């Protein structure tokens, strides 16, 4: 029985031929067979497209040639087959290498192929090139890190995050300067402690979150309390943060100390 027949076990010749034609036509996935030692025994159009080898070049070669030198030295190819044989499947993501030496980020699934008696006869390997997704994720990560550094460097505004219940989950240097709490002191505590006792009794903190959750944003001015107990007049903006599916993830809160502006306005009045 050839490699394609082994994928399905006991099949008739017509089914095997149809399956082989289907697999060989797929171009978005590298689908190929290995013998028990890891030698390539079949090769489809998708494998040729993004690995760069023709069938005549690669069949008979060991699949470890697709791995980085570091992964080969670490024994990853052999561990891959051992895990697939033992657990019934191996799935991972990692760097692989094309014929021209360029790396690509791959999602890999390896399944053991057993004959009707349960004896291991080889492996089916499916690889997908996820390089563009990896690049996009890396770009998002870099942007998030840059944004975090930007936010952390702001000292004129208190910028911090709340979970859906109002518990503080992040804290920038501006928040520490304006409110007097270090990140270690305040993260994990409820933001209502910045409000006056009167505002807490009126339910102002919860009301602000409810409006932000319902309308997407709330903007207010009012007295807030520092760590040392002194009051300051603040301009506050709270934005609801939602997942793309609409789930409320929390709130972004920006507070500015505008006490001097309020005093100036009152002096004019």
Order of alpha helices (4+ residues) and beta strands (2+ residues): alpha-alpha-beta-alpha-alpha-alpha-alpha-beta-beta-beta-alpha-beta-alpha-alpha-alpha-alpha-beta-beta-beta-alpha
